[in-house]
Amino acid sequence: MSRNFYILAGTLVFFALLSAAMSIAPSSFQPGLPANGSLWRTVALILLLFGLGAALFGVMCHLFEQVDRRSEESRLAARRKRRDLNH
C-alpha cells in the first residue's frame, strides 16, 4: 500500500518541477498557456507540498505495516514457546 503513495509522491514532485520550469521559461515557449510566472510557482508549490505529504503518508503506512508484522511474529513466537513448554 505504501508503494502507491511513493508513486503518487514521485508523480506530484515531477509535475511540481515541471511547473517550476514553466515559471522560468519565457512566454514565447508557452503559446496558449498562462504566462504568469507567479501562477506557475504557486502551482509548483502546491504540488510539491502535496507530494511531500503523500511521501510522508507512505512512510508512516510502511512503518505501521512493519510494526503490525513484527508484533504478529512476536505473538506467534510466544505462542509457540508456551506450547512447547506445556508439552
N, CA, C and O atoms as a MOPAC input file, in Angstrom:
PM7 MOZYME 1SCF
protein

 N      0.82200 1    -1.19000 1     0.00000 1
 C      0.00000 1     0.00000 1     0.00000 1
 C      0.86800 1     1.25700 1     0.00000 1
 O      0.54500 1     2.23700 1    -0.67100 1
 N      1.96500 1     1.22900 1     0.74800 1
 C      2.80700 1     2.41800 1     0.81400 1
 C      3.48500 1     2.69800 1    -0.53200 1
 O      3.83200 1     3.84000 1    -0.83000 1
 N      3.66900 1     1.65300 1    -1.33900 1
 C      4.28900 1     1.84100 1    -2.65500 1
 C      3.43900 1     2.75900 1    -3.52600 1
 O      3.97400 1     3.54500 1    -4.30700 1
 N      2.11700 1     2.66300 1    -3.39500 1
 C      1.22800 1     3.54200 1    -4.15900 1
 C      1.43000 1     5.00100 1    -3.76500 1
 O      1.40700 1     5.88800 1    -4.61900 1
 N      1.62700 1     5.24800 1    -2.48400 1
 C      1.85300 1     6.62800 1    -2.04000 1
 C      3.20500 1     7.14600 1    -2.51400 1
 O      3.34200 1     8.33000 1    -2.82300 1
 N      4.20600 1     6.26800 1    -2.57400 1
 C      5.50400 1     6.68000 1    -3.10400 1
 C      5.38800 1     7.04800 1    -4.58400 1
 O      5.98200 1     8.02800 1    -5.03300 1
 N      4.63500 1     6.27200 1    -5.32400 1
 C      4.43900 1     6.57000 1    -6.75200 1
 C      3.68900 1     7.88900 1    -6.91300 1
 O      4.05000 1     8.71200 1    -7.75500 1
 N      2.64800 1     8.09100 1    -6.10700 1
 C      1.90200 1     9.34700 1    -6.14700 1
 C      2.79800 1    10.52300 1    -5.79200 1
 O      2.74200 1    11.56500 1    -6.44500 1
 N      3.62100 1    10.36400 1    -4.76700 1
 C      4.52600 1    11.44200 1    -4.36200 1
 C      5.52200 1    11.76100 1    -5.46900 1
 O      5.78300 1    12.93100 1    -5.74900 1
 N      6.07900 1    10.73600 1    -6.09800 1
 C      7.02300 1    10.96100 1    -7.18900 1
 C      6.38000 1    11.68600 1    -8.35900 1
 O      6.98500 1    12.57600 1    -8.95700 1
 N      5.15500 1    11.30100 1    -8.68100 1
 C      4.44200 1    11.94900 1    -9.78400 1
 C      4.15300 1    13.41400 1    -9.46800 1
 O      4.34500 1    14.28600 1   -10.31600 1
 N      3.69600 1    13.68200 1    -8.25600 1
 C      3.39300 1    15.06400 1    -7.88100 1
 C      4.64900 1    15.93000 1    -7.85800 1
 O      4.61600 1    17.08400 1    -8.28700 1
 N      5.74700 1    15.38300 1    -7.36300 1
 C      7.00100 1    16.14900 1    -7.34300 1
 C      7.49600 1    16.38900 1    -8.76200 1
 O      8.02600 1    17.46100 1    -9.05700 1
 N      7.33200 1    15.40200 1    -9.64900 1
 C      7.71700 1    15.59600 1   -11.05000 1
 C      6.93500 1    16.75300 1   -11.67300 1
 O      7.51100 1    17.61400 1   -12.33800 1
 N      5.61100 1    16.76600 1   -11.44900 1
 C      4.80800 1    17.84600 1   -12.01500 1
 C      5.11200 1    19.18400 1   -11.33300 1
 O      4.97800 1    20.23900 1   -11.95200 1
 N      5.51800 1    19.14300 1   -10.06700 1
 C      5.92800 1    20.38300 1    -9.40100 1
 C      7.19000 1    20.94000 1   -10.04900 1
 O      7.29900 1    22.14600 1   -10.27400 1
 N      8.13900 1    20.06300 1   -10.34700 1
 C      9.35700 1    20.51300 1   -11.02800 1
 C      9.04700 1    21.03400 1   -12.42300 1
 O      9.63800 1    22.01500 1   -12.87300 1
 N      8.12100 1    20.37700 1   -13.10300 1
 C      7.71100 1    20.83000 1   -14.43300 1
 C      7.05900 1    22.21200 1   -14.35800 1
 O      7.31900 1    23.07000 1   -15.20200 1
 N      6.22100 1    22.42400 1   -13.35900 1
 C      5.58900 1    23.73800 1   -13.18500 1
 C      6.61100 1    24.80300 1   -12.82800 1
 O      6.51200 1    25.94200 1   -13.28500 1
 N      7.59900 1    24.43600 1   -12.01100 1
 C      8.64800 1    25.39700 1   -11.68000 1
 C      9.46000 1    25.76200 1   -12.91800 1
 O      9.86200 1    26.91400 1   -13.07700 1
 N      9.70300 1    24.79200 1   -13.79200 1
 C     10.41900 1    25.07600 1   -15.04000 1
 C      9.58900 1    25.96900 1   -15.95000 1
 O     10.13500 1    26.80600 1   -16.66900 1
 N      8.26300 1    25.79500 1   -15.92100 1
 C      7.39600 1    26.64100 1   -16.75100 1
 C      7.40500 1    28.09100 1   -16.26000 1
 O      7.21200 1    29.01400 1   -17.05100 1
 N      7.62600 1    28.29200 1   -14.97100 1
 C      7.67200 1    29.67200 1   -14.47100 1
 C      8.95000 1    30.37200 1   -14.91300 1
 O      8.98800 1    31.60000 1   -14.98700 1
 N     10.00000 1    29.60000 1   -15.20800 1
 C     11.27500 1    30.17500 1   -15.63200 1
 C     11.30900 1    30.39500 1   -17.14600 1
 O     11.95000 1    31.32600 1   -17.63400 1
 N     10.60700 1    29.52400 1   -17.88200 1
 C     10.63400 1    29.58300 1   -19.35000 1
 C      9.97300 1    30.87300 1   -19.84300 1
 O      8.98600 1    31.33200 1   -19.26700 1
 N     10.51800 1    31.44400 1   -20.89800 1
 C      9.88800 1    32.66300 1   -21.45100 1
 C      8.53200 1    32.34400 1   -22.06900 1
 O      8.26500 1    31.20600 1   -22.45500 1
 N      7.68900 1    33.35200 1   -22.15700 1
 C      6.32200 1    33.13700 1   -22.62800 1
 C      6.25300 1    32.73700 1   -24.10000 1
 O      5.22200 1    32.22900 1   -24.54200 1
 N      7.31300 1    32.94900 1   -24.86600 1
 C      7.28300 1    32.54100 1   -26.28300 1
 C      7.28800 1    31.01900 1   -26.41600 1
 O      6.86000 1    30.49600 1   -27.44500 1
 N      7.75900 1    30.30200 1   -25.40300 1
 C      7.73300 1    28.84500 1   -25.41800 1
 C      6.38500 1    28.28500 1   -24.97900 1
 O      6.15800 1    27.07800 1   -25.06600 1
 N      5.49200 1    29.14800 1   -24.51000 1
 C      4.22400 1    28.70900 1   -23.96100 1
 C      3.04700 1    29.32600 1   -24.70700 1
 O      2.25700 1    30.03700 1   -24.08600 1
 N      2.89100 1    29.09200 1   -25.99600 1
 C      1.74600 1    29.69100 1   -26.69000 1
 C      0.43600 1    29.07400 1   -26.19800 1
 O      0.28400 1    27.85300 1   -26.17500 1
 N     -0.49400 1    29.92100 1   -25.81200 1
 C     -1.79700 1    29.47000 1   -25.35900 1
 C     -1.84400 1    29.08800 1   -23.89000 1
 O     -2.91800 1    28.78400 1   -23.37000 1
 N     -0.70700 1    29.09600 1   -23.21100 1
 C     -0.68100 1    28.77200 1   -21.78400 1
 C     -0.52500 1    30.05300 1   -20.99100 1
 O     -0.01700 1    31.04500 1   -21.51400 1
 N     -0.95300 1    30.05000 1   -19.73200 1
 C     -0.78200 1    31.26800 1   -18.93500 1
 C      0.69900 1    31.59300 1   -18.76300 1
 O      1.49500 1    30.73800 1   -18.37200 1
 N      1.04900 1    32.82400 1   -19.05600 1
 C      2.45300 1    33.23500 1   -18.99600 1
 C      2.79200 1    33.84900 1   -17.65300 1
 O      3.92200 1    34.29100 1   -17.44400 1
 N      1.84900 1    33.88400 1   -16.75400 1
 C      2.08300 1    34.48000 1   -15.45400 1
 C      2.97000 1    33.55300 1   -14.62700 1
 O      2.56000 1    32.45200 1   -14.26200 1
 N      4.18100 1    34.00500 1   -14.33600 1
 C      5.14100 1    33.17400 1   -13.61300 1
 C      4.71800 1    32.87100 1   -12.19100 1
 O      5.01300 1    31.79500 1   -11.67200 1
 N      4.02600 1    33.80900 1   -11.55200 1
 C      3.61100 1    33.55900 1   -10.16700 1
 C      2.56800 1    32.44700 1   -10.09200 1
 O      2.52100 1    31.70700 1    -9.10900 1
 N      1.73400 1    32.32500 1   -11.12000 1
 C      0.75900 1    31.23100 1   -11.16300 1
 C      1.46500 1    29.88400 1   -11.23100 1
 O      1.08900 1    28.95000 1   -10.52300 1
 N      2.48600 1    29.77500 1   -12.07700 1
 C      3.23600 1    28.52000 1   -12.19300 1
 C      3.97400 1    28.20400 1   -10.90700 1
 O      4.04500 1    27.04300 1   -10.50300 1
 N      4.53200 1    29.23100 1   -10.25100 1
 C      5.23100 1    28.99300 1    -8.98300 1
 C      4.26800 1    28.55200 1    -7.88900 1
 O      4.60200 1    27.70200 1    -7.06400 1
 N      3.06900 1    29.13400 1    -7.88500 1
 C      2.06900 1    28.73800 1    -6.89600 1
 C      1.64100 1    27.29200 1    -7.10600 1
 O      1.53300 1    26.52300 1    -6.15100 1
 N      1.39800 1    26.92600 1    -8.36100 1
 C      1.02800 1    25.54400 1    -8.67300 1
 C      2.16700 1    24.59800 1    -8.30200 1
 O      1.93100 1    23.51200 1    -7.77300 1
 N      3.39000 1    25.00700 1    -8.57800 1
 C      4.54600 1    24.16900 1    -8.23400 1
 C      4.64500 1    23.98300 1    -6.73000 1
 O      4.92400 1    22.87900 1    -6.26300 1
 N      4.42300 1    25.03500 1    -5.97200 1
 C      4.49500 1    24.94200 1    -4.51600 1
 C      3.40200 1    24.03300 1    -3.96600 1
 O      3.66000 1    23.21900 1    -3.07800 1
 N      2.19500 1    24.16400 1    -4.48100 1
 C      1.07800 1    23.32000 1    -4.02000 1
 C      1.34500 1    21.86400 1    -4.35900 1
 O      1.15300 1    20.99000 1    -3.51400 1
 N      1.79000 1    21.58700 1    -5.58900 1
 C      2.09000 1    20.20500 1    -5.97300 1
 C      3.22700 1    19.62700 1    -5.13500 1
 O      3.19000 1    18.45800 1    -4.75100 1
 N      4.23300 1    20.45000 1    -4.85600 1
 C      5.34100 1    19.97700 1    -4.03100 1
 C      4.87500 1    19.64600 1    -2.62000 1
 O      5.28300 1    18.63000 1    -2.05700 1
 N      4.03200 1    20.48500 1    -2.04500 1
 C      3.52600 1    20.21900 1    -0.69700 1
 C      2.68300 1    18.95100 1    -0.65800 1
 O      2.80600 1    18.15100 1     0.27000 1
 N      1.82500 1    18.76200 1    -1.66400 1
 C      1.02800 1    17.53500 1    -1.71500 1
 C      1.91800 1    16.31400 1    -1.94100 1
 O      1.65600 1    15.24600 1    -1.38700 1
 N      2.96100 1    16.46400 1    -2.74500 1
 C      3.89600 1    15.36000 1    -2.96500 1
 C      4.63600 1    14.98000 1    -1.70000 1
 O      4.80400 1    13.79600 1    -1.40800 1
 N      5.08000 1    15.97500 1    -0.94600 1
 C      5.75000 1    15.70100 1     0.31800 1
 C      4.79300 1    15.07700 1     1.33100 1
 O      5.18100 1    14.19900 1     2.10200 1
 N      3.55300 1    15.53000 1     1.32300 1
 C      2.54800 1    14.93800 1     2.20300 1
 C      2.27200 1    13.48200 1     1.85100 1
 O      2.13300 1    12.64300 1     2.74100 1
 N      2.19300 1    13.17800 1     0.55700 1
 C      1.97800 1    11.79400 1     0.13000 1
 C      3.17400 1    10.92000 1     0.49700 1
 O      3.00200 1     9.76500 1     0.88600 1
 N      4.37900 1    11.46400 1     0.37500 1
 C      5.57600 1    10.69800 1     0.75700 1
 C      5.58800 1    10.43400 1     2.25800 1
 O      5.92000 1     9.33100 1     2.69300 1
 N      5.22900 1    11.43500 1     3.04700 1
 C      5.16300 1    11.24700 1     4.50000 1
 C      4.11300 1    10.20300 1     4.86200 1
 O      4.34500 1     9.35200 1     5.72000 1
 N      2.96800 1    10.27200 1     4.21100 1
 C      1.90700 1     9.29700 1     4.47000 1
 C      2.36300 1     7.89000 1     4.07600 1
 O      2.04500 1     6.92300 1     4.76800 1
 N      3.10100 1     7.76800 1     2.97600 1
 C      3.64000 1     6.47100 1     2.56200 1
 C      4.63100 1     5.91800 1     3.56400 1
 O      4.61800 1     4.72300 1     3.85800 1
 N      5.49400 1     6.78000 1     4.09200 1
 C      6.47400 1     6.34800 1     5.10000 1
 C      5.75600 1     5.88700 1     6.36000 1
 O      6.09900 1     4.85000 1     6.92800 1
 N      4.76300 1     6.64900 1     6.80100 1
 C      4.04000 1     6.27600 1     8.00800 1
 C      3.27400 1     4.95900 1     7.81000 1
 O      3.23900 1     4.12900 1     8.71900 1
 N      2.66600 1     4.76100 1     6.64300 1
 C      1.97800 1     3.49200 1     6.36500 1
 C      2.96200 1     2.33400 1     6.40400 1
 O      2.66000 1     1.27600 1     6.95600 1
 N      4.13100 1     2.53100 1     5.82200 1
 C      5.14100 1     1.47100 1     5.81700 1
 C      5.59800 1     1.14500 1     7.23700 1
 O      5.76400 1    -0.02600 1     7.57800 1
 N      5.80000 1     2.15600 1     8.05500 1
 C      6.21200 1     1.92400 1     9.43800 1
 C      5.15300 1     1.16100 1    10.22100 1
 O      5.47800 1     0.22900 1    10.95600 1
 N      3.88900 1     1.54600 1    10.07100 1
 C      2.82900 1     0.85500 1    10.80000 1
 C      2.64100 1    -0.57300 1    10.29600 1
 O      2.34000 1    -1.46600 1    11.08800 1
 N      2.81200 1    -0.80700 1     8.98500 1
 C      2.74600 1    -2.16900 1     8.47100 1
 C      3.86500 1    -3.01900 1     9.05500 1
 O      3.65800 1    -4.19200 1     9.36800 1
 N      5.04300 1    -2.43800 1     9.20300 1
 C      6.17100 1    -3.17100 1     9.76300 1
 C      5.93300 1    -3.48500 1    11.23900 1
 O      6.26000 1    -4.57800 1    11.70000 1
 N      5.37100 1    -2.53900 1    11.97700 1
 C      5.07100 1    -2.77400 1    13.38700 1
 C      4.03000 1    -3.87600 1    13.52400 1
 O      4.16900 1    -4.75000 1    14.38000 1
 N      2.99200 1    -3.85100 1    12.70000 1
 C      1.98100 1    -4.90500 1    12.74700 1
 C      2.58500 1    -6.26400 1    12.43600 1
 O      2.27400 1    -7.25100 1    13.10200 1
 N      3.44200 1    -6.31900 1    11.43400 1
 C      4.06600 1    -7.59200 1    11.04800 1
 C      4.95000 1    -8.12200 1    12.17200 1
 O      4.91800 1    -9.31500 1    12.47600 1
 N      5.72900 1    -7.25500 1    12.78400 1
 C      6.62500 1    -7.70400 1    13.86000 1
 C      5.85300 1    -8.10000 1    15.11000 1
 O      6.23500 1    -9.05700 1    15.78400 1
 N      4.78400 1    -7.39700 1    15.43700 1
 C      4.00400 1    -7.77400 1    16.61300 1
 C      3.30900 1    -9.11100 1    16.38600 1
 O      3.17700 1    -9.90800 1    17.31400 1
 N      2.86900 1    -9.35700 1    15.17300 1
 C      2.26300 1   -10.65500 1    14.84200 1
 C      3.29500 1   -11.76800 1    14.95400 1
 O      3.00200 1   -12.84000 1    15.48300 1
 N      4.50400 1   -11.51700 1    14.45600 1
 C      5.56200 1   -12.53000 1    14.54100 1
 C      5.93100 1   -12.81100 1    16.00100 1
 O      6.11900 1   -13.96900 1    16.37600 1
 N      6.03600 1   -11.77300 1    16.81800 1
 C      6.39500 1   -11.99000 1    18.23000 1
 C      5.26100 1   -12.68600 1    18.97200 1
 O      5.51900 1   -13.49500 1    19.86300 1
 N      4.01100 1   -12.38900 1    18.62200 1
 C      2.87500 1   -13.06200 1    19.25000 1
 C      2.88300 1   -14.54300 1    18.92100 1
 O      2.65200 1   -15.37700 1    19.79700 1
 N      3.14900 1   -14.88000 1    17.64700 1
 C      3.20700 1   -16.28600 1    17.24800 1
 C      4.38900 1   -17.00700 1    17.88800 1
 O      4.27700 1   -18.17400 1    18.26200 1
 N      5.52000 1   -16.31700 1    18.01400 1
 C      6.69000 1   -16.93800 1    18.65000 1
 C      6.41500 1   -17.21300 1    20.12800 1
 O      6.79400 1   -18.26700 1    20.63800 1
 N      5.77200 1   -16.29300 1    20.81000 1
 C      5.43000 1   -16.50300 1    22.22100 1
 C      4.43300 1   -17.64300 1    22.36700 1
 O      4.50900 1   -18.42200 1    23.31800 1
 N      3.51400 1   -17.73800 1    21.44000 1
 C      2.53000 1   -18.82900 1    21.46400 1
 C      3.21000 1   -20.17500 1    21.27100 1
 O      2.90400 1   -21.13900 1    21.97200 1
 N      4.14800 1   -20.23700 1    20.30600 1
 C      4.88800 1   -21.48300 1    20.08100 1
 C      5.71400 1   -21.85700 1    21.30700 1
 O      5.81900 1   -23.03400 1    21.65100 1
 N      6.29700 1   -20.85900 1    21.96500 1
 C      7.11300 1   -21.10100 1    23.13000 1
 C      6.26900 1   -21.65700 1    24.29100 1
 O      6.68500 1   -22.58900 1    24.97900 1
 N      5.08200 1   -21.07400 1    24.49500 1
 C      4.17300 1   -21.56500 1    25.54000 1
 C      3.72600 1   -22.99500 1    25.23400 1
 O      3.63800 1   -23.83600 1    26.12800 1
 N      3.44500 1   -23.25300 1    23.95600 1
 C      3.00400 1   -24.58700 1    23.54900 1
 C      4.11200 1   -25.61900 1    23.80000 1
 O      3.83100 1   -26.72600 1    24.25900 1
 N      5.36400 1   -25.26300 1    23.50200 1
 C      6.48000 1   -26.18100 1    23.71300 1
 C      6.71700 1   -26.43900 1    25.19600 1
 O      7.10400 1   -27.54700 1    25.56900 1
 N      6.49400 1   -25.44700 1    26.04600 1
 C      6.67700 1   -25.62800 1    27.48200 1
 C      5.60100 1   -26.52400 1    28.09500 1
 O      5.86000 1   -27.27200 1    29.03800 1
 N      4.40100 1   -26.43500 1    27.54800 1
 C      3.28500 1   -27.24700 1    28.07200 1
 C      3.38000 1   -28.70000 1    27.65200 1
 O      2.86300 1   -29.56600 1    28.35800 1
 N      4.01100 1   -28.99800 1    26.54800 1
 C      4.07500 1   -30.38400 1    26.04600 1
 C      5.38100 1   -30.98900 1    26.29200 1
 O      5.60300 1   -32.14600 1    25.93300 1

